[in-house]
Amino acid sequence: MRHFTLLLAALPGMLSGQSVLPPSDFLEQVWAHHPVVQAADLIPATADAQLQAARGAFDPKLAANVRQKQREETLYYAEEGVQLVAPTPLGLDLELGYYQTDGSYLNPELTTPAGGQLGAAVSWDVGQGLRSDERRMALRKAKLMQTMSTFEQQQAMNAFTAEALSAYWNWFDAWHQARVLEESVAIAEQRKRAIVQSVAQGDRPALDTLEAGIQVLNRRQLHLGARHALVKETARLESYLWNELGQPVRLQPEVIPVALDPAHEMLAPEPAPQPDWLVSHPYIAAKQNQLAQKDVELFWKRQQLKPQVAVKYQWFDAASAFPEGGNWSSAQSALGLDFAFPLLVRKERGHIAITEVEIATGQWELVDLQRDLKLKSGAARSAHPIIADQLQVQQQAIRDSEQLLQGERSLFDAGESSLFLINMREQYFIQAQLKGIDILHKLADNRVVIQAAEAAWW
């Protein structure tokens, strides 16, 4: 995962003072301390542990056994042995042991020289285990899973980052809409007070007081709805803020989102991706890694169509001869051969067919995933300039509505307009601002869709 140099060491203090919280600072704080991010950082550790466990199948093993039977003064038998077995990644198993036996009723096959017997053996499956076996297959899959863990971490972080940014822009939208409606309530209340004074002086009819009061109530209602939405979105945003001690951070009322104009500048189109951006995409790489693991399984299952042919060669000699160099030509040896082969191999062929179907299914899923990511990226990139044009048109509409409102106010002050027209012009201006905020929010969400589809953060 990409790590950024944190500029927010004092963020808990910053959140208690008046300050702007840009999306970049918010995202850095989320990546630094959120529990989901901390959990995602542990995914490679799990893969490392699985690799260590797979390598453990090749660990040398030391074993010892003691068997003895004695009754009164008679030793029936006594068997003692120490053995070291060392599996190798080549499929060879190496054995080294020391054995000593004694007793009046000992099995003659187990008789050893008086000083004990040293033995060594090499066993090898030259049939289906010649090129692969379960231990080697598990090791190869564990190595692939170690690479896979990085892609899984990026996948988790990609989805989580998109959710966090979506929460930020929802909060941005709710805060600015609440601010616009709060200003509209203040203007309506100020006008109501002026109308009441004018009515008291006999300059206006008393009915204007009722109309001005209704406007105040309507705008208060809208403002309360916006405040309710802001409370919800603030709570959602707070769920992403944690400090270095693993404690949730509350967002103080003085902390505000980025202003409208800087936000517009931040939402420029993403640079065009590299032509081969899908090759390094974590979703694609993870799917390809899964197919590679299936290929390892398929290779091993095809090896099981071969017969099991286990060859074992043993050498043993008196332990007393070892310090003196011994007589290797007189040492005893044994050669063993085990053979097994199911005549119909239906189980093996069935397992191969299942894995082949899984691989074919995975390949089609990979093709569909590539197409889906291309379409998501392409659609969002095509929509971005259209939404940007919508925003420019709406900004012009806001400017025109404001100019029209100013003109209507001048006429109202000169006594050539009515309260009804003033309220109507203000309502147009308020709606134009709210729509502009919605379009800007839509532009921000579309940029997040582009970044998520292309995994632009990794």
MITOR-136787 format. One record per residue (C-alpha): x, y, z; residue in one letter. Coordinates in pm, 1 decimal, always signed. Each point is the difference from the previous one (the first is absolute). Last residue first. Layout:
N
+----------+----------+----------+---------+
|        X |        Y |        Z | residuo |
+----------+----------+----------+---------+
|        X |        Y |        Z |       a |
...
+----------+----------+----------+---------+
! end
This chain:
458
+----------+----------+----------+---------+
|        X |        Y |        Z | residuo |
+----------+----------+----------+---------+
|   -196.6 |   +226.8 |   -574.3 |       w |
|   -242.4 |   +294.8 |    +35.0 |       w |
|   -112.8 |    -12.5 |   -363.5 |       a |
|   -171.1 |   -335.4 |    +41.1 |       a |
|   -138.4 |    +55.1 |   -353.0 |       e |
|   -364.0 |    -60.5 |    +97.1 |       a |
|    +51.6 |   +165.9 |   +338.8 |       a |
|   +162.6 |   +312.3 |   -145.1 |       q |
|   -264.3 |    +38.7 |   -268.2 |       i |
|   -285.5 |    -57.2 |   +249.0 |       v |
|   +158.4 |   +255.9 |   +235.8 |       v |
|     +3.0 |   +251.2 |   -286.2 |       r |
|   -370.7 |    -66.5 |    -56.9 |       n |
|    -72.2 |    +62.8 |   +366.9 |       d |
|   +176.3 |   +336.3 |    -17.9 |       a |
|   -192.6 |   +104.3 |   -312.4 |       l |
|   -329.1 |   -100.3 |   +163.1 |       k |
|    +89.1 |   +209.3 |   +304.3 |       h |
|    +69.7 |   +295.4 |   -229.2 |       l |
|   -336.4 |    -62.3 |   -166.2 |       i |
|   -174.7 |     -5.8 |   +337.9 |       d |
|   +174.0 |   +320.6 |   +110.4 |       i |
|   -112.4 |   +174.1 |   -318.6 |       g |
|   -354.3 |   -123.9 |    +57.0 |       k |
|     +3.0 |   +151.2 |   +347.4 |       l |
|   +127.8 |   +332.2 |   -137.3 |       q |
|   -265.7 |    +11.4 |   -275.2 |       a |
|   -272.5 |    -88.7 |   +251.1 |       q |
|   +105.2 |   +289.3 |   +221.8 |       i |
|     +6.1 |   +245.0 |   -293.7 |       f |
|   -339.2 |   -111.5 |   -126.4 |       y |
|   -144.2 |    +34.2 |   +352.1 |       q |
|   +149.7 |   +345.7 |    +31.8 |       e |
|   -166.1 |   +106.7 |   -323.4 |       r |
|   -335.6 |   -138.8 |   +117.1 |       m |
|    +29.6 |   +167.6 |   +338.8 |       n |
|    +75.2 |   +335.9 |   -163.1 |       i |
|   -288.3 |    -46.7 |   -243.9 |       l |
|   -246.8 |    -69.6 |   +282.1 |       f |
|   +128.3 |   +292.8 |   +203.7 |       l |
|    -96.2 |   +228.6 |   -283.6 |       s |
|   +187.6 |   +226.2 |   -237.4 |       s |
|    +10.1 |   +372.2 |    -89.4 |       e |
|    +34.0 |   +138.8 |   +352.7 |       g |
|   +355.9 |   +121.8 |    -55.1 |       a |
|   +127.5 |   -257.2 |   +249.5 |       d |
|   -191.3 |   -266.7 |   -188.8 |       f |
|   +147.4 |   +111.1 |   -333.1 |       l |
|   +350.7 |    -20.2 |   +145.2 |       s |
|    -83.1 |   -340.2 |   +145.5 |       r |
|   -119.8 |   -120.9 |   -339.6 |       e |
|   +328.5 |   +106.3 |   -156.9 |       g |
|   +199.4 |   -180.4 |   +263.2 |       q |
|   -209.7 |   -313.1 |    -48.6 |       l |
|    +52.9 |     +6.3 |   -377.0 |       l |
|   +373.7 |    +28.8 |    +52.6 |       q |
|     -5.7 |   -290.4 |   +244.9 |       e |
|   -203.3 |   -211.6 |   -239.6 |       s |
|   +240.9 |    +82.4 |   -282.5 |       d |
|   +302.2 |    -96.2 |   +208.9 |       r |
|   -163.0 |   -323.1 |   +114.1 |       i |
|   -103.4 |    -86.2 |   -358.7 |       a |
|   +358.3 |    +59.8 |   -110.4 |       q |
|   +117.3 |   -238.7 |   +269.7 |       q |
|   -261.8 |   -248.2 |   -118.1 |       q |
|   +133.2 |     +6.8 |   -353.8 |       v |
|   +354.4 |    -50.2 |   +128.1 |       q |
|   -115.5 |   -289.2 |   +219.8 |       l |
|   -178.8 |   -167.2 |   -287.3 |       q |
|   +318.0 |    +31.5 |   -205.0 |       d |
|   +192.9 |   -176.3 |   +279.4 |       a |
|   -268.5 |   -270.5 |     +6.1 |       i |
|    +51.4 |    -51.5 |   -372.8 |       i |
|   +379.0 |     +7.6 |    +38.8 |       p |
|    -21.3 |   -279.1 |   +264.4 |       h |
|   -256.6 |   -221.6 |   -173.0 |       a |
|   +242.7 |   -139.1 |   -257.2 |       s |
|   +255.0 |    -78.4 |   +271.8 |       r |
|   -269.0 |   -170.5 |   +210.7 |       a |
|   -117.7 |   -210.3 |   -293.8 |       a |
|   +353.3 |    -94.9 |   -101.6 |       g |
|   +108.1 |    -98.4 |   +350.9 |       s |
|   -311.2 |   -204.1 |    +67.7 |       k |
|    +13.0 |   -156.5 |   -348.6 |       l |
|   +367.9 |    -90.8 |    +28.2 |       k |
|    -51.6 |   -144.7 |   +347.5 |       l |
|   -292.7 |   -211.3 |   -120.4 |       d |
|   +188.0 |   -126.4 |   -305.9 |       r |
|   +296.8 |   -109.0 |   +207.7 |       q |
|   -232.2 |   -165.5 |   +251.5 |       l |
|   -188.5 |   -183.9 |   -275.0 |       d |
|   +323.8 |   -133.7 |   -149.3 |       v |
|   +118.3 |   -105.5 |   +346.2 |       l |
|   -333.0 |   -168.2 |    +72.1 |       e |
|    +37.4 |   -192.2 |   -324.8 |       w |
|   +346.2 |   -111.4 |   +107.5 |       q |
|   -127.2 |    -95.2 |   +345.8 |       g |
|   -272.0 |   -218.4 |   -149.0 |       t |
|   +255.8 |   -176.0 |   -220.6 |       a |
|   +225.1 |    -52.7 |   +302.0 |       i |
|   -286.4 |   -134.9 |   +210.9 |       e |
|   -104.6 |   -231.4 |   -283.6 |       v |
|   +356.2 |   -130.9 |    -27.4 |       e |
|     +9.3 |    -52.5 |   +377.6 |       t |
|   -319.2 |   -206.5 |     -7.3 |       i |
|   +121.6 |   -206.7 |   -297.7 |       a |
|   +328.5 |    -75.8 |   +175.8 |       i |
|   -181.9 |   -109.2 |   +315.4 |       h |
|   -221.0 |   -231.4 |   -205.7 |       g |
|   +300.4 |   -149.1 |   -180.9 |       r |
|   +165.8 |    -75.1 |   +334.3 |       e |
|   -311.2 |   -158.6 |   +148.4 |       k |
|    -60.9 |   -203.5 |   -314.8 |       r |
|   +354.3 |   -137.5 |    -10.5 |       v |
|   -140.2 |   -325.0 |   -153.3 |       l |
|   +281.9 |   -240.0 |    +91.4 |       l |
|   +117.9 |   +173.4 |   +315.2 |       p |
|   +382.5 |    -24.2 |    +10.6 |       f |
|   +231.8 |   -111.2 |   +277.6 |       a |
|   +365.7 |   -100.5 |     +7.3 |       f |
|   +241.4 |    -21.0 |   +293.3 |       d |
|   +367.5 |    -81.1 |    -58.0 |       l |
|   +263.6 |    -80.7 |   +260.5 |       g |
|   +378.3 |    -28.4 |    -11.0 |       l |
|   +207.1 |   -118.8 |   +290.0 |       a |
|   +359.3 |    +50.8 |   +104.6 |       s |
|   +254.3 |   -165.9 |   +225.3 |       q |
|   +349.2 |   +137.7 |    +45.0 |       a |
|   +284.1 |   -233.5 |    -98.7 |       s |
|   +127.0 |   +223.6 |   -277.3 |       s |
|    -23.0 |   +298.5 |   +227.9 |       w |
|   +241.2 |   -153.0 |   +248.9 |       n |
|     -6.1 |   +232.7 |   +292.7 |       g |
|   +185.7 |   +327.1 |    +40.2 |       g |
|   +111.5 |    -78.6 |   +349.0 |       e |
|   -256.8 |   +229.9 |   +162.1 |       p |
|   -277.3 |   -164.0 |   -210.9 |       f |
|    +82.4 |   -364.4 |    +62.9 |       a |
|   -144.7 |     +1.2 |   +351.8 |       s |
|   -334.5 |   +120.1 |   -141.0 |       a |
|    -36.0 |   -320.5 |   -196.3 |       a |
|   -118.7 |    +58.1 |   -352.5 |       d |
|   -311.9 |   +113.6 |   -183.9 |       f |
|    -92.9 |   +114.2 |   -348.8 |       w |
|   -354.5 |    +38.4 |   -126.2 |       q |
|   -137.2 |    +79.2 |   -347.3 |       y |
|   -368.4 |    +86.4 |    -40.8 |       k |
|   -191.9 |    +27.2 |   -326.0 |       v |
|   -364.0 |   +110.2 |     -3.0 |       a |
|   -191.7 |    -46.1 |   -326.0 |       v |
|   -352.7 |   +141.6 |    +18.8 |       q |
|   -149.2 |    -28.4 |   -345.6 |       p |
|    -59.6 |   +306.5 |   -215.2 |       k |
|   -345.2 |   +158.9 |    -22.9 |       l |
|    +88.3 |   +177.9 |   +324.1 |       q |
|   +235.4 |   +223.2 |   -194.5 |       q |
|   -305.5 |   +153.8 |   -161.6 |       r |
|   -123.4 |   +101.2 |   +344.4 |       k |
|   +332.2 |   +168.6 |    +74.4 |       w |
|     -5.6 |   +204.1 |   -319.9 |       f |
|   -363.3 |    +94.1 |    +57.0 |       l |
|    +72.6 |   +128.6 |   +349.7 |       e |
|   +286.9 |   +215.6 |   -127.4 |       v |
|   -223.9 |   +131.1 |   -278.8 |       d |
|   -265.1 |    +83.8 |   +260.0 |       k |
|   +254.8 |   +211.2 |   +185.8 |       q |
|    +82.1 |   +181.1 |   -325.7 |       a |
|   -370.8 |    +63.8 |    -53.1 |       l |
|    -21.6 |   +160.2 |   +344.1 |       q |
|   +301.5 |   +216.0 |    -86.9 |       n |
|   -170.0 |   +113.0 |   -319.9 |       q |
|   -304.8 |   +102.0 |   +202.3 |       k |
|   +215.4 |   +193.2 |   +246.1 |       a |
|   +187.7 |   +174.7 |   -282.3 |       a |
|   -328.9 |   +105.8 |   -159.5 |       i |
|   -141.7 |   +144.2 |   +323.2 |       y |
|   +337.1 |   +155.1 |    +91.6 |       p |
|    +31.4 |   +179.5 |   -337.8 |       h |
|   +355.1 |    -44.7 |   -127.1 |       s |
|   -101.1 |   -147.5 |   -335.6 |       v |
|   -313.2 |   +215.9 |    -20.6 |       l |
|   +208.4 |   +316.2 |    -27.2 |       w |
|   +163.0 |   -122.2 |   -321.9 |       d |
|    -80.6 |   +309.4 |   -206.6 |       p |
|   +105.8 |   +223.9 |   +290.9 |       q |
|   -283.8 |   +193.5 |   +157.3 |       p |
|   -113.5 |   +341.2 |   -128.4 |       a |
|    +51.7 |   +264.6 |   +264.7 |       p |
|   -301.0 |    +32.6 |   +234.2 |       e |
|   -241.3 |   +276.3 |    -91.8 |       p |
|    +13.1 |   +317.0 |   +214.4 |       a |
|   -187.4 |    -34.1 |   +326.7 |       l |
|   +241.3 |   +190.7 |   +219.7 |       m |
|    -74.5 |   +327.2 |   -181.9 |       e |
|   -371.7 |    -39.2 |    +66.7 |       h |
|    +71.8 |    -66.2 |   +366.3 |       a |
|   +208.5 |   +316.4 |    +16.9 |       p |
|   -306.0 |   +195.8 |   -127.4 |       d |
|   -253.1 |   -164.2 |   +231.2 |       l |
|   +188.6 |    +29.3 |   +328.0 |       a |
|   +171.3 |   -300.3 |   +162.1 |       v |
|   -188.5 |   -159.8 |   +284.6 |       p |
|    -45.6 |   +157.9 |   +342.4 |       i |
|   +139.1 |    -64.8 |   +346.0 |       v |
|   -149.9 |   +241.3 |   +253.9 |       e |
|   -278.3 |   -245.9 |    +85.2 |       p |
|   +257.9 |   -242.7 |   +145.4 |       q |
|    +47.0 |   -337.9 |   -165.1 |       l |
|    +31.9 |   -266.1 |   +266.5 |       r |
|   +300.7 |   -231.9 |    -19.3 |       v |
|    -31.1 |   -373.4 |    +63.1 |       p |
|   +282.0 |   -157.7 |   +205.5 |       q |
|   +263.6 |   -235.0 |   -140.2 |       g |
|   +281.3 |   +180.4 |   +179.1 |       l |
|   +123.7 |   +155.3 |   -328.2 |       e |
|   -330.6 |   +179.8 |    -45.3 |       n |
|   -316.4 |   -106.3 |   -178.4 |       w |
|   -224.4 |   +171.3 |   -255.6 |       l |
|   -196.9 |   -219.0 |   -241.3 |       y |
|   -313.9 |    -30.0 |   +215.7 |       s |
|     +8.9 |   +378.6 |    +36.4 |       e |
|   -100.6 |    +36.3 |   -364.4 |       l |
|   -316.7 |   -203.7 |    +55.8 |       r |
|    -86.8 |   +209.2 |   +303.8 |       a |
|    +54.5 |   +315.9 |   -202.7 |       t |
|   -222.3 |   -138.4 |   -276.8 |       e |
|   -285.2 |    -66.3 |   +241.6 |       k |
|    +30.7 |   +337.0 |   +174.6 |       v |
|    +16.2 |   +176.5 |   -337.4 |       l |
|   -318.0 |   -171.0 |   -120.1 |       a |
|   -180.8 |   +121.9 |   +311.9 |       h |
|   +141.5 |   +347.5 |    -50.9 |       r |
|   -129.1 |     +0.2 |   -357.7 |       a |
|   -348.4 |    -99.5 |   +117.1 |       g |
|    +12.2 |   +273.9 |   +262.5 |       l |
|   +102.9 |   +250.1 |   -267.5 |       h |
|   -290.1 |    -97.9 |   -224.4 |       l |
|   -244.8 |    +45.8 |   +285.9 |       q |
|   +159.7 |   +328.2 |    +97.7 |       r |
|    -37.5 |   +112.2 |   -358.5 |       r |
|   -369.7 |    -75.5 |     -3.2 |       n |
|    -55.2 |   +163.8 |   +338.1 |       l |
|   +182.2 |   +320.3 |   -100.2 |       v |
|   -190.6 |    +16.6 |   -329.1 |       q |
|   -327.2 |    -39.7 |   +187.3 |       i |
|    +93.6 |   +290.2 |   +226.7 |       g |
|    +72.2 |   +227.1 |   -299.7 |       a |
|   -339.3 |    -87.3 |   -149.1 |       e |
|   -176.8 |    +73.8 |   +328.9 |       l |
|   +176.3 |   +333.7 |    +39.8 |       t |
|    -80.9 |    +89.9 |   -359.5 |       d |
|   -369.8 |    -35.5 |    +87.1 |       l |
|    +31.2 |   +296.9 |   +234.8 |       a |
|    +22.7 |   +232.5 |   -299.5 |       p |
|   +315.8 |   +205.3 |    -37.9 |       r |
|   +110.2 |   +357.3 |    +77.0 |       d |
|   -223.2 |    +40.7 |   +304.2 |       g |
|   +283.5 |    +53.6 |   +242.6 |       q |
|    -83.3 |   -321.1 |   +184.0 |       a |
|    -21.2 |   -180.2 |   -333.6 |       v |
|   +347.0 |   +128.5 |    -90.3 |       s |
|   +138.3 |   -111.7 |   +334.8 |       q |
|   -151.1 |   -348.3 |    -41.8 |       v |
|   +137.4 |    -13.6 |   -354.4 |       i |
|   +352.6 |    +80.6 |   +123.5 |       a |
|    -21.7 |   -274.3 |   +264.6 |       r |
|   -124.6 |   -246.9 |   -260.2 |       k |
|   +282.8 |    +96.7 |   -233.3 |       r |
|   +259.7 |    -79.8 |   +267.3 |       q |
|   -168.7 |   -332.6 |    +71.2 |       e |
|     -0.9 |    -91.5 |   -369.9 |       a |
|   +368.0 |    +95.9 |    -39.9 |       i |
|   +100.5 |   -206.7 |   +305.9 |       a |
|   -201.7 |   -299.2 |   -126.8 |       v |
|   +168.8 |    +22.3 |   -342.1 |       s |
|   +341.8 |     +8.3 |   +166.2 |       e |
|    -80.7 |   -320.4 |   +187.4 |       e |
|   -122.9 |   -153.2 |   -325.8 |       l |
|   +332.2 |    +69.8 |   -171.8 |       v |
|   +197.9 |   -131.2 |   +299.0 |       r |
|   -209.6 |   -318.2 |    +24.6 |       a |
|    +60.3 |    -66.1 |   -369.1 |       q |
|   +372.9 |    +53.0 |    +50.5 |       h |
|    +16.8 |   -241.8 |   +293.6 |       w |
|   -213.4 |   -270.7 |   -163.9 |       a |
|   +204.3 |     -0.7 |   -322.7 |       d |
|   +337.2 |    -10.1 |   +177.8 |       f |
|   -126.5 |   -273.6 |   +233.6 |       w |
|   -102.0 |   -204.4 |   -302.0 |       n |
|   +338.7 |    +79.6 |   -154.2 |       w |
|   +182.5 |   -133.9 |   +307.7 |       y |
|   -213.0 |   -315.1 |    +22.9 |       a |
|    +70.0 |    -77.5 |   -366.5 |       s |
|   +369.5 |    +47.7 |    +69.9 |       l |
|    -18.1 |   -256.8 |   +280.2 |       a |
|   -195.1 |   -249.6 |   -210.8 |       e |
|   +247.5 |    +30.4 |   -288.7 |       a |
|   +288.3 |    -47.4 |   +243.3 |       t |
|   -160.9 |   -316.0 |   +141.0 |       f |
|    -48.9 |   -155.0 |   -343.7 |       a |
|   +361.2 |    +66.7 |    -99.5 |       n |
|   +135.0 |   -100.7 |   +340.5 |       m |
|   -160.9 |   -342.6 |    -15.9 |       a |
|   +117.0 |    -55.7 |   -356.1 |       q |
|   +349.0 |   +123.9 |    +81.5 |       q |
|    +25.6 |   -243.1 |   +290.9 |       q |
|   -126.3 |   -282.8 |   -218.8 |       e |
|   +261.2 |    +88.8 |   -262.7 |       f |
|   +277.4 |     -7.2 |   +258.2 |       t |
|   -131.9 |   -328.5 |   +139.6 |       s |
|     +9.8 |   -158.2 |   -346.7 |       m |
|   +377.5 |    +24.9 |     -5.3 |       t |
|    +13.5 |   -206.3 |   +319.7 |       q |
|   -275.0 |   -218.9 |   -141.3 |       m |
|   +224.7 |    -88.2 |   -293.7 |       l |
|   +273.6 |   -109.6 |   +239.6 |       k |
|   -255.6 |   -199.1 |   +200.4 |       a |
|   -122.9 |   -168.5 |   -319.1 |       k |
|   +353.0 |   -111.0 |    -87.2 |       r |
|    +55.2 |   -132.9 |   +353.2 |       l |
|   -332.1 |   -186.1 |     +3.8 |       a |
|    +84.4 |   -163.2 |   -334.8 |       m |
|   +343.4 |   -100.5 |   +129.5 |       r |
|   -151.9 |   -166.7 |   +305.5 |       r |
|   -282.9 |   -163.2 |   -194.2 |       e |
|   +234.2 |   -149.8 |   -258.1 |       d |
|   +168.4 |   +110.7 |   -316.8 |       s |
|   +245.6 |   -105.9 |   -268.6 |       r |
|    +85.6 |   -354.2 |   +111.3 |       l |
|   -298.6 |    -45.6 |   +228.9 |       g |
|   -218.1 |   -171.8 |   -259.2 |       q |
|   +266.2 |   -261.4 |    -63.0 |       g |
|   +359.2 |    +28.5 |   +119.4 |       v |
|   -104.4 |    +33.2 |   +364.2 |       d |
|   +331.0 |    +20.1 |   +177.7 |       w |
|   +141.6 |   -151.4 |   +317.5 |       s |
|   +361.8 |    +23.4 |   +115.6 |       v |
|   +116.2 |   -189.1 |   +304.6 |       a |
|   +272.4 |     +1.1 |   +262.4 |       a |
|    +66.1 |   -238.1 |   +285.4 |       g |
|   +231.6 |    -26.6 |   +295.2 |       l |
|    -17.3 |   -312.7 |   +217.1 |       q |
|    +55.3 |    -64.1 |   +365.8 |       g |
|   +309.7 |    -89.1 |   +195.9 |       g |
|    -93.5 |   -365.4 |    +38.8 |       a |
|    -97.3 |    -34.8 |   -364.7 |       p |
|   -372.0 |    +22.3 |    -82.8 |       t |
|   -280.0 |   -259.3 |     +3.1 |       t |
|   -332.4 |   +133.3 |   -130.0 |       l |
|    -66.9 |   -278.4 |   -249.1 |       e |
|    +70.7 |   -256.5 |   +272.1 |       p |
|   -303.9 |   +121.1 |   +195.7 |       n |
|   +126.8 |    +34.4 |   +355.0 |       l |
|    -89.1 |   -275.9 |   +247.6 |       y |
|   +314.4 |     +0.8 |   +208.6 |       s |
|    +52.8 |   +372.5 |    -25.8 |       g |
|   +204.6 |   +271.3 |   -170.8 |       d |
|    -40.9 |   +277.1 |   -254.3 |       t |
|   +187.2 |   +310.4 |   -107.3 |       q |
|    -83.3 |   +239.9 |   -282.5 |       y |
|   +157.0 |   +322.6 |   -126.9 |       y |
|   -157.0 |   +191.9 |   -284.0 |       g |
|    +41.0 |   +216.4 |   -307.1 |       l |
|   -274.9 |    +59.2 |   -255.3 |       e |
|    -14.2 |   +208.4 |   -317.8 |       l |
|   -330.4 |    +55.0 |   -178.6 |       d |
|    +27.6 |   +101.5 |   -364.3 |       l |
|   -281.6 |   +198.9 |   -159.6 |       g |
|   +226.0 |   +273.8 |   -136.2 |       l |
|   -118.2 |   +244.4 |   +268.8 |       p |
|   +177.1 |   -222.7 |   +256.9 |       t |
|   -131.0 |   -203.0 |   +294.8 |       p |
|   +247.8 |    -57.7 |   +285.9 |       a |
|    -68.8 |   -289.0 |   +237.5 |       v |
|   +214.4 |    -47.1 |   +311.0 |       l |
|    -46.0 |   -326.1 |   +193.8 |       q |
|    +85.4 |   -117.5 |   +347.7 |       v |
|    -63.6 |   -358.9 |   +102.5 |       g |
|    -30.0 |   -225.9 |   +300.0 |       e |
|   -148.8 |   -350.8 |    +13.6 |       e |
|    +10.5 |   -224.9 |   +303.8 |       a |
|   -131.7 |   -355.5 |     +1.1 |       y |
|    -94.1 |   -281.1 |   +240.4 |       y |
|   +239.6 |   +102.5 |   +270.6 |       l |
|    -27.6 |   -267.7 |   +269.0 |       t |
|    +84.3 |    +76.7 |   +361.9 |       e |
|   -357.2 |    +58.2 |   +110.5 |       e |
|   -189.7 |    +77.1 |   -315.6 |       r |
|   +136.2 |   +245.6 |   -251.1 |       q |
|   -153.8 |   +158.6 |   -308.3 |       k |
|   +150.4 |   +302.3 |   -173.2 |       q |
|    -88.0 |   +247.6 |   -272.6 |       r |
|   +183.1 |   +333.9 |    -39.8 |       v |
|    -59.3 |   +236.5 |   -291.5 |       n |
|   +163.4 |   +317.0 |   -120.9 |       a |
|    -87.1 |   +249.0 |   -274.2 |       a |
|   +171.7 |   +304.5 |   -144.6 |       l |
|   -171.6 |   +171.6 |   -289.6 |       k |
|   +161.0 |   +218.6 |   -263.6 |       p |
|   -229.7 |   +279.0 |   -122.2 |       d |
|   -129.9 |    -42.5 |   -354.6 |       f |
|   -369.3 |    +24.1 |    +91.2 |       a |
|    +93.3 |   +311.9 |   +196.4 |       g |
|    +40.5 |   +184.0 |   -328.1 |       r |
|   -377.3 |     -5.5 |    -35.3 |       a |
|    -43.0 |   +139.4 |   +353.3 |       a |
|   +245.9 |   +281.5 |    -72.4 |       q |
|   -189.8 |    +82.8 |   -317.2 |       l |
|   -326.9 |     +9.5 |   +193.8 |       q |
|   +158.8 |   +229.9 |   +259.1 |       a |
|   +122.5 |   +234.3 |   -273.8 |       d |
|   -350.0 |     +1.8 |   -150.8 |       a |
|   -149.1 |    +99.4 |   +335.5 |       t |
|   +259.6 |   +275.9 |    +38.1 |       a |
|    -89.8 |   +127.7 |   -346.6 |       p |
|   -362.9 |    +49.3 |   +116.9 |       i |
|   +103.1 |   +184.6 |   +317.4 |       l |
|    +17.8 |   +342.0 |   -168.8 |       d |
|   -365.9 |    -43.0 |    -94.9 |       a |
|    -87.2 |    -22.1 |   +370.2 |       a |
|   +178.4 |   +328.6 |    +71.1 |       q |
|   -184.5 |   +156.8 |   -292.4 |       v |
|   -334.7 |   -123.2 |   +133.1 |       v |
|    +96.2 |   +129.3 |   +345.3 |       p |
|    +49.6 |   +357.5 |   -132.5 |       h |
|   +328.2 |   +161.2 |   +105.5 |       h |
|   +221.7 |   +118.6 |   -284.1 |       a |
|   -217.9 |    -64.7 |   -303.4 |       w |
|   -287.7 |   +197.8 |   +150.0 |       v |
|   +224.8 |   +289.1 |    +97.1 |       q |
|   +149.6 |    +11.0 |   -346.8 |       e |
|   -347.1 |     -4.6 |   -153.3 |       l |
|   -118.3 |   +294.4 |   +209.1 |       f |
|   +310.2 |   +196.6 |    -89.3 |       d |
|    -61.2 |    -61.2 |   -372.1 |       s |
|   -373.1 |    +76.3 |    +29.7 |       p |
|    +68.4 |   +344.6 |   +146.2 |       p |
|    -94.0 |    +69.8 |   +364.4 |       l |
|    -30.8 |   +374.7 |    +43.4 |       v |
|    +72.1 |   +130.7 |   +346.7 |       s |
|   -153.4 |   +145.8 |   +310.9 |       q |
|   +150.4 |   -170.1 |   +299.0 |       g |
|    -76.5 |   -330.7 |   +173.0 |       s |
|    +65.2 |   -202.7 |   -315.0 |       l |
|   +346.2 |   +153.4 |    -29.9 |       m |
|    +91.0 |   -132.3 |   +342.6 |       g |
|    -97.0 |   -352.5 |   -100.3 |       p |
|   +183.5 |    +60.3 |   -330.7 |       l |
|   +332.7 |    +86.9 |   +158.0 |       a |
|   +199.2 |   -272.6 |   -174.3 |       a |
|   -195.9 |    +80.2 |   -313.4 |       l |
|   +269.5 |    +56.6 |   -260.8 |       l |
|    +46.5 |   -369.8 |    -44.3 |       l |
|   +253.2 |   -110.8 |   -255.3 |       t |
|   -207.5 |   -222.1 |   -225.2 |       f |
|     -6.3 |   -376.7 |    -20.5 |       h |
|    -91.1 |   -188.9 |   -317.2 |       r |
|   -117.8 |   -349.9 |    +76.6 |       m |
+----------+----------+----------+---------+
! end
